[in-house]
Amino acid sequence: MSVRVRFAPSPTGPLHIGGVRTALYNYLFARKHGGTFILRIEDTDQVRYVEGAEQYILDALNWLGLEIDESVVNGGDFGPYRQSERKDLYLKYTQQLIDNGHAYYAFDTPEELEAAREANPTFKYNFEVREDMKTSLTMSDEEVKQQIDAGVPYVVRIKIPRDELIVFDDLVRGRVSFHSDELDDKVMLKADGMPTYHLANIVDDHLMKITHVIRGEEWLPSTPLHVVLYHAFGWGDTMPQFAHLPLILKPSPDSYITKKNTNELAEKFAAEFVKKVPEMADYQQKAVEFTRMVLQDKANLAARLKIKKKDKEDKIALKEFLRSTIAGKLSKRDGDRLGFPVFPLSWNKGNGVDAFRGFDEFGFLPDALINFLAFLGWNPGTEQELFSLVDLIKDFDISRVSKSGARFNFDKAKWYNQQYIMSKSGAELAKAVKPLIEAKGYEVSDDFIADYCVMMKERAELLPDFAENGSYCFEPVTAYDEKTAKKRWKTENRELFDELAALINRVHDFDAITLESTVKSFMEEKGLGFGQVFPILRLAISGVMKGPSIFEIMALLGKDEVDNRLQTAYDYFDKLVTD
């Protein structure tokens, strides 16, 4: 049977990198086995639907180079690929469950359900209570029909079998088992006539002939219900294989908590706590003080945040908030909170509140992000770290996906990006860097930008580094490192430096190798050391002491610009040391 996998996000906002990694693993698995990669939009939750989110998903996958075989755009033989367009199918299969005795109508009102929960905090809608509730299980067919014809609101619930062991084999976790008595009778069809995720998911996977369901660990507790549904429909023999991927965890506190930012983080965390728990507004200053103390002792965070018997309610609430903020699953707010991206593309809903910078805006190359995400939960079993998408397809093995959570490391992400920047040609980088250069108001040729990128790429982690760190290549030097200039410039050497400038201006082949050879020969002839010449040249040409080879900068700028900068700088240095 040909492999068919699906990535099935909900358009409730921008696509988190956890979802991107799920899409990537599905894509790699499909391509590895010569199968089909499907994008299905699961938009049954109309309350949480966000305009523009579906297009964002398509744009993100396209930016990353994950080619979709079947989707709302590509079409295919198993559409529609948007769940809101498949409503009639779900009604049909819901009725099948009812007719076969595997589901039932439930007419309980929200108020009645709330009253049941208040009376019993451990209330669970299952075999123990289903016949005490207002359901079709205790009504005649005629009574049920009368209720429905009268327009009485209802939902349809699955009838979970009693005292059964539900077992399935997971490609990541091995054999997994649940007892059916642990499950409740989940809603399959909501009062608005729309299916829940569980029903739509199973029906669609079956009808679309999905062979493998590769999804996040958070769906593992739902899988026994899904297994029950497959068997209830009589589809047990064609049930797909499951693979539940590990969570992507927040960064290690050591990677972002420093002495310099402890106060800033304490203020930020305390403000978020009060925003989340408004009744604690009067506690904000104490929350800042306690949070600061906790962050200053980051080696003992777990002990500091352990809830003690003597803790008051406000401190318990704060500790619980800090535990969820510092540890656990990476959330969309972590990026905004800690200053790194958690979405592939930037997102702005237009209200100024739900606006997030993506990996693209931070300056990541898509192939670098792919490589980084591939290693968040998978490893090839070798020391190799750099994999093109083609390499990943060849080497990807679902059995090498880890069970334990993968910790997000932004420094590692930047390392990957730097490796991919260094592997690109100047022309390739120029396409990505040119808009950033032009945004600074500089107008230069594509060839100049390409040569500039080749010169600077070993010093760039992110694409904006090209625009931020080499302004002296696009405009005259407007400020010099005066401290170094005063230390290095000797007015009595002006004649020597004028002679060197004239020599440089006579160089025919104005390339870095020839320039370096010319300058070194002059230094040897005049008995000058590196410390007497190189710092002056660098200051004169760039104004700063850091950067790529000064001879590469000179070759890029050209003879006339170099000669002009040398003369201007020498005059400035003379004035600086004599004033």
C-alpha positions in Angstrom: 0.0 0.0 0.0 1.3 3.4 -0.9 2.2 5.7 2.0 -0.2 8.6 2.5 0.3 11.1 5.3 -1.4 14.3 6.2 -0.6 17.5 8.0 -3.9 18.8 9.4 -3.6 22.1 11.1 -6.4 24.3 12.4 -6.5 27.9 11.1 -6.8 29.4 14.5 -3.7 31.6 14.2 -0.1 31.6 12.9 1.5 28.2 12.6 3.8 27.4 15.6 7.1 25.8 14.9 5.8 22.7 16.7 3.3 22.4 13.9 6.0 23.1 11.3 8.1 20.3 12.7 5.1 17.9 12.5 4.6 19.0 8.8 8.3 18.4 8.2 8.4 14.9 9.6 5.2 14.0 7.6 6.8 15.4 4.5 10.1 13.6 5.1 8.3 10.3 5.8 6.2 10.6 2.6 9.1 11.4 0.4 11.3 8.8 2.0 8.8 6.1 1.0 7.7 7.5 -2.3 4.3 8.5 -0.8 1.9 11.4 -0.8 2.0 14.5 1.5 -1.5 16.0 2.1 -2.5 19.3 3.6 -6.0 19.2 5.2 -7.4 22.2 6.9 -9.3 21.3 10.0 -11.6 24.3 10.4 -14.5 22.7 12.3 -14.0 25.0 15.3 -15.6 28.1 13.8 -15.4 30.0 17.1 -11.6 30.0 17.1 -11.2 30.5 13.3 -8.9 33.3 12.4 -9.1 35.1 9.1 -5.8 34.8 7.2 -4.5 31.8 9.1 -5.2 29.3 6.3 -3.2 31.4 3.8 -0.4 31.7 6.4 -0.1 27.9 6.6 0.1 27.7 2.9 2.7 30.5 2.7 4.8 29.0 5.5 5.0 25.6 3.9 5.8 27.1 0.5 8.6 29.3 2.1 10.1 26.2 3.7 10.0 24.3 0.4 7.7 21.5 1.6 5.8 20.7 -1.6 2.2 19.6 -1.0 0.7 16.9 -3.2 -3.0 17.3 -2.3 -4.6 20.3 -0.7 -7.2 23.0 -1.0 -5.0 24.6 -3.6 -3.6 21.5 -5.4 -6.8 19.5 -5.3 -6.8 15.7 -5.5 -8.9 12.7 -5.6 -10.0 12.7 -2.0 -11.3 16.3 -1.5 -12.6 18.5 -0.3 -9.5 19.2 1.8 -11.2 21.8 4.0 -13.3 20.1 6.8 -16.0 22.8 6.8 -16.8 21.7 3.2 -17.3 18.1 4.3 -20.2 18.6 6.8 -22.6 16.2 5.0 -20.1 13.4 5.3 -19.8 13.8 9.0 -23.6 13.8 9.5 -23.8 10.6 7.5 -21.1 8.8 9.6 -22.6 10.2 12.8 -25.9 8.5 11.9 -24.0 5.3 11.2 -22.6 5.3 14.7 -26.1 5.9 16.2 -27.7 3.2 14.1 -25.0 0.7 15.1 -25.4 1.4 18.8 -22.0 3.1 19.1 -23.3 6.6 19.7 -26.3 8.3 21.2 -28.1 11.6 21.4 -27.6 13.7 24.5 -30.1 16.5 25.3 -28.5 17.8 28.5 -28.4 21.6 28.7 -25.2 23.4 29.6 -26.8 24.4 32.9 -27.6 20.8 33.7 -24.0 19.7 32.9 -22.6 22.5 35.0 -24.8 21.5 37.9 -23.6 17.9 37.6 -20.0 19.1 37.8 -20.7 21.3 40.8 -22.3 18.4 42.6 -19.5 16.1 41.7 -16.0 17.7 41.0 -14.9 14.4 39.5 -17.9 14.1 37.2 -17.2 12.3 34.0 -19.8 11.7 31.3 -19.3 7.9 30.9 -20.8 4.5 31.5 -21.5 5.3 35.1 -23.8 8.3 34.4 -24.9 8.1 30.8 -28.2 6.4 31.7 -28.9 8.9 34.4 -28.6 11.8 31.9 -31.1 13.0 29.3 -30.0 10.7 26.5 -31.6 8.5 23.8 -30.3 5.5 25.7 -33.3 6.0 28.1 -35.9 7.2 25.6 -38.0 5.4 23.0 -37.3 6.1 19.3 -40.6 8.1 19.2 -39.5 10.3 22.2 -36.1 10.9 20.6 -37.8 11.9 17.3 -40.2 14.3 19.2 -37.2 16.0 20.9 -35.4 16.5 17.6 -38.5 17.6 15.7 -39.2 20.1 18.4 -35.8 21.6 17.9 -34.5 20.7 21.3 -30.7 21.2 21.2 -28.6 18.0 21.3 -25.1 16.6 20.8 -24.1 13.1 19.8 -21.7 11.3 22.1 -19.6 8.2 21.4 -20.6 5.2 23.6 -17.3 4.0 25.0 -17.3 0.2 25.7 -16.8 -0.9 29.3 -13.9 -2.8 30.7 -11.8 -3.2 27.6 -8.1 -2.8 27.1 -7.3 -0.6 24.2 -3.9 -1.4 22.6 -2.1 0.1 19.7 1.5 0.2 18.4 3.2 3.6 18.2 6.1 3.9 15.8 7.9 6.2 18.3 6.7 4.9 21.7 6.2 1.2 21.0 3.1 -0.6 22.4 0.7 1.7 24.2 -2.4 0.6 26.2 -5.3 2.4 27.9 -8.3 1.0 29.8 -11.6 2.0 28.3 -13.0 2.9 31.7 -10.6 5.8 31.8 -12.3 7.4 28.9 -15.5 9.5 28.8 -18.2 9.6 26.2 -16.8 12.4 24.1 -19.0 14.6 21.9 -18.8 13.6 18.2 -21.4 16.1 16.8 -21.8 19.5 18.4 -25.1 21.3 18.9 -24.4 23.5 15.9 -24.2 20.4 13.6 -20.5 20.6 13.2 -18.3 17.6 14.1 -15.7 17.6 16.8 -12.1 17.1 15.9 -12.3 13.5 16.9 -15.0 12.4 14.5 -13.9 14.5 11.6 -10.3 13.4 12.0 -11.2 9.7 11.9 -13.7 9.9 9.0 -11.3 12.0 6.9 -8.3 9.8 7.6 -10.2 6.8 6.5 -11.8 8.3 3.4 -8.5 9.9 2.4 -6.7 6.5 2.8 -4.2 7.8 5.3 -1.7 5.1 6.2 0.3 6.9 8.9 -0.8 9.5 11.4 2.3 11.4 12.5 1.4 14.1 15.1 2.4 15.7 18.4 2.6 14.0 21.7 -0.3 16.1 23.0 -2.7 13.9 20.9 -1.5 10.7 22.5 -4.3 10.7 25.2 -6.9 11.1 22.4 -5.6 8.1 20.5 -7.5 5.4 22.5 -10.8 7.2 21.6 -9.7 7.2 18.0 -9.0 3.5 18.1 -12.4 2.9 19.6 -13.9 4.9 16.7 -12.1 3.0 14.0 -13.5 -0.2 15.4 -16.9 1.3 15.9 -17.0 2.1 12.2 -15.7 -1.4 11.3 -12.4 0.1 10.0 -10.1 -1.6 12.4 -8.3 -3.5 9.7 -7.4 -0.3 7.8 -6.5 1.8 10.8 -3.4 3.9 10.2 -0.2 3.5 12.1 0.4 6.1 14.7 3.6 8.0 15.6 3.5 10.6 18.4 6.3 13.1 18.3 8.0 14.5 21.4 7.1 18.0 22.7 9.3 20.9 21.9 10.4 22.3 25.3 11.2 25.8 26.4 14.9 26.8 26.3 17.0 26.0 29.3 16.9 28.9 31.8 20.7 29.0 31.7 20.5 30.1 28.0 18.5 33.3 28.7 18.6 34.3 32.4 21.7 36.5 33.0 22.7 38.9 35.7 22.0 41.8 33.3 18.4 40.8 32.5 17.2 39.4 35.8 15.4 42.6 36.8 13.9 43.0 33.3 12.6 39.4 33.3 11.3 39.7 36.9 9.3 42.8 35.9 8.0 41.2 32.7 7.0 37.9 34.3 5.2 39.6 37.2 3.3 41.8 34.8 2.2 38.8 32.8 1.1 37.1 36.0 -1.1 40.0 37.0 -2.5 40.2 33.5 -3.4 36.5 33.7 -4.7 36.8 37.2 -6.2 40.3 37.5 -7.3 39.8 41.1 -3.6 39.7 42.0 -3.0 43.3 40.9 -2.1 44.4 44.4 0.4 41.6 44.6 2.5 42.8 41.6 5.4 44.4 43.5 5.8 41.3 45.8 5.6 39.2 42.6 8.5 41.2 41.1 10.6 40.7 44.3 9.9 37.0 44.6 10.5 36.4 40.9 13.8 38.3 41.0 14.9 36.1 43.9 14.0 33.0 42.0 15.8 34.0 38.8 18.9 35.0 40.7 19.1 31.4 42.0 18.6 29.7 38.6 20.6 26.7 39.6 17.9 25.9 42.2 14.7 26.9 40.3 12.9 23.6 41.0 13.5 23.9 44.7 12.5 27.6 44.8 9.3 27.0 43.0 8.2 23.9 45.0 4.9 24.6 46.7 5.1 24.3 50.5 2.4 23.8 53.0 3.0 27.3 54.6 2.6 29.1 51.2 -0.3 31.4 50.9 -2.7 31.4 48.0 -1.1 34.3 46.2 2.4 32.7 46.4 1.0 29.4 45.2 -0.6 31.0 42.2 2.7 32.8 41.4 4.8 29.7 41.8 2.4 27.8 39.5 2.6 30.6 36.9 6.4 30.7 37.0 6.7 27.0 36.7 4.6 27.0 33.6 6.5 30.0 32.2 10.0 28.8 32.8 9.5 25.1 32.1 7.4 22.8 29.9 6.2 23.1 26.4 7.3 25.9 24.2 4.4 28.3 23.7 3.7 31.1 21.2 4.2 33.7 24.0 7.7 32.4 24.8 9.2 34.0 21.7 7.7 37.4 22.5 8.7 37.0 26.1 12.3 36.0 25.5 13.2 37.6 22.2 13.3 34.8 19.6 10.9 33.6 16.9 8.5 30.7 17.3 6.7 31.1 14.0 8.1 30.5 10.5 6.8 33.8 9.0 5.9 37.1 10.7 2.3 37.5 11.6 0.3 40.6 12.2 -3.4 40.3 12.8 -3.7 44.1 12.4 -4.7 44.9 16.0 -1.1 45.4 17.2 -1.6 42.8 19.9 -1.3 39.5 18.1 1.8 40.5 16.1 4.8 38.2 16.1 8.1 38.3 14.2 8.9 35.1 12.4 12.1 33.3 11.5 11.9 35.0 8.2 12.0 38.5 9.6 14.7 37.6 12.1 16.8 36.7 9.1 16.8 32.9 8.8 17.2 31.0 5.6 14.4 28.4 5.2 16.8 25.5 4.6 18.6 26.4 7.8 15.3 26.4 9.7 14.4 23.0 8.2 17.8 21.5 9.3 17.3 22.9 12.8 13.8 21.7 13.2 14.7 18.2 11.9 17.0 17.8 14.9 14.4 18.8 17.4 13.4 15.2 18.2 15.3 13.2 15.6 18.9 12.3 15.0 20.7 10.3 12.3 22.8 8.2 14.6 26.0 9.9 13.4 28.0 13.1 14.1 26.7 14.8 11.0 24.6 17.9 11.7 24.2 19.6 8.3 21.6 18.1 6.1 20.0 19.5 3.0 16.3 18.6 2.5 17.4 16.0 0.0 19.8 14.5 2.6 17.0 14.5 5.2 14.7 12.6 2.9 17.3 10.0 2.3 18.3 9.6 6.0 15.1 10.2 7.8 14.0 7.2 9.9 10.9 7.5 12.1 12.3 4.9 14.5 15.1 7.4 15.4 12.6 9.9 16.7 13.1 10.4 20.4 10.4 9.8 23.0 11.7 12.5 25.3 11.1 16.3 24.8 13.4 18.3 22.5 14.7 21.5 24.1 14.5 24.6 21.9 17.9 26.3 21.6 18.0 29.6 19.8 21.8 29.8 19.8 21.9 26.5 18.0 19.3 27.7 15.5 21.6 30.7 14.8 24.5 28.4 14.4 22.7 26.4 11.7 21.8 29.7 10.0 25.4 30.8 10.0 26.5 27.5 8.4 24.0 27.9 5.6 24.9 31.5 5.1 28.5 30.5 4.7 27.6 27.8 2.2 25.7 30.2 -0.1 27.2 32.0 -3.1 27.4 35.8 -3.2 24.6 35.9 -5.8 22.3 33.7 -3.7 22.8 35.8 -0.6 22.4 39.1 -2.6 18.8 38.2 -3.4 18.0 37.9 0.3 20.1 40.8 1.5 19.4 43.4 -1.2 16.0 44.4 0.3 17.6 44.9 3.7 20.4 47.0 2.2 17.9 49.1 0.2 15.7 49.6 3.3 18.7 51.4 4.8 18.5 53.9 1.8 21.6 52.5 0.0 21.6 52.1 -3.8 24.3 49.7 -5.1 24.5 47.2 -7.8 23.7 43.5 -7.5 27.3 42.6 -8.2 28.5 44.9 -5.4 26.1 43.4 -2.9 27.1 39.8 -4.0 30.8 40.7 -3.5 30.0 42.3 -0.1 28.1 39.2 1.0 31.0 37.0 0.2 33.3 39.2 2.2 30.9 39.4 5.2 29.2 36.0 5.3 31.6 34.4 7.9 30.6 37.2 10.3 26.9 36.9 9.8 24.6 34.7 11.9 21.4 36.3 10.6 20.6 38.1 7.3 20.1 41.6 9.0 23.7 41.3 10.1 24.7 42.2 6.6 22.8 45.4 6.7 23.8 46.3 10.3 27.5 45.5 10.5 29.0 46.9 7.3 27.6 50.4 6.8 31.1 51.7 6.0 30.9 49.8 2.7 27.9 51.8 1.5 28.6 55.3 2.8 31.6 57.4 3.8 33.0 57.0 7.3 31.3 59.6 9.6 32.8 58.6 12.9 36.1 57.0 14.0 37.2 55.1 17.0 38.9 58.1 18.5 40.5 56.3 21.4 42.4 53.9 19.1 43.2 56.7 16.7 44.8 58.8 19.4 46.9 55.8 20.6 48.0 54.7 17.1 48.4 57.9 15.0 51.8 59.7 15.1 51.9 63.0 13.2 55.5 62.4 12.4 54.5 59.4 10.4 52.1 61.4 8.2 54.7 61.5 5.3 55.1 57.7 5.4 51.3 57.2 5.3 51.0 59.6 2.4 53.6 57.7 0.6 51.7 54.4 1.3 48.5 56.0 0.1 50.2 57.0 -3.2 51.6 53.5 -3.6 48.1 52.0 -3.0 46.7 54.4 -5.6 49.2 53.1 -8.2 48.2 49.4 -7.7 47.0 48.2 -11.1 45.2 44.9 -10.0 43.2 46.3 -7.2 42.4 43.0 -5.5 42.8 41.9 -1.9 45.9 39.7 -2.5 47.7 42.3 -4.5 46.9 45.1 -2.0 48.0 43.0 1.0 51.3 42.1 -0.8 51.9 45.8 -1.7 51.3 47.0 1.9 53.5 44.3 3.5 56.3 45.0 1.1 56.1 48.7 1.9 56.2 47.9 5.7 59.2 45.6 5.3 61.0 48.3 3.3 60.3 51.0 5.8 60.8 48.8 8.9 57.3 49.2 10.1 55.4 46.7 12.2 51.8 45.5 11.8 50.7 47.4 14.8 51.9 50.6 13.3 50.1 50.3 9.9 47.2 47.9 10.0 45.1 49.6 12.7 45.5 53.0 10.9 44.4 51.5 7.6 41.4 49.9 9.2 40.4 53.0 11.0 40.8 55.1 7.9 38.8 52.8 5.7 36.0 51.7 8.1 36.2 53.9 11.2 36.2 50.8 13.5 38.6 48.1 14.5 36.4 45.1 13.8 35.4 43.6 10.5 36.7 41.4 7.6 40.1 41.7 6.1 40.9 45.4 5.5 42.3 44.5 2.1 39.0 42.8 1.1 37.2 46.0 2.1 39.6 48.1 0.1 39.2 45.9 -3.0 35.4 46.1 -2.7 35.4 49.9 -2.3 37.7 50.5 -5.3 40.8 52.7 -5.8 39.2 56.2 -5.9 37.1 55.6 -2.7 40.0 54.2 -0.8 42.3 57.1 -1.8 39.7 59.6 -0.7 39.1 57.9 2.6 42.8 57.6 3.4 43.4 61.4 2.8 40.2 62.4 4.8 41.2 60.1 7.7 44.8 61.3 7.9 43.7 64.9 8.0 41.2 64.0 10.8 43.8 62.1 12.8 46.3 64.9 12.6 43.7 67.3 13.9 42.6 64.9 16.6 46.0 64.4 18.2 47.1 68.0 18.0 43.9 69.6 19.4 
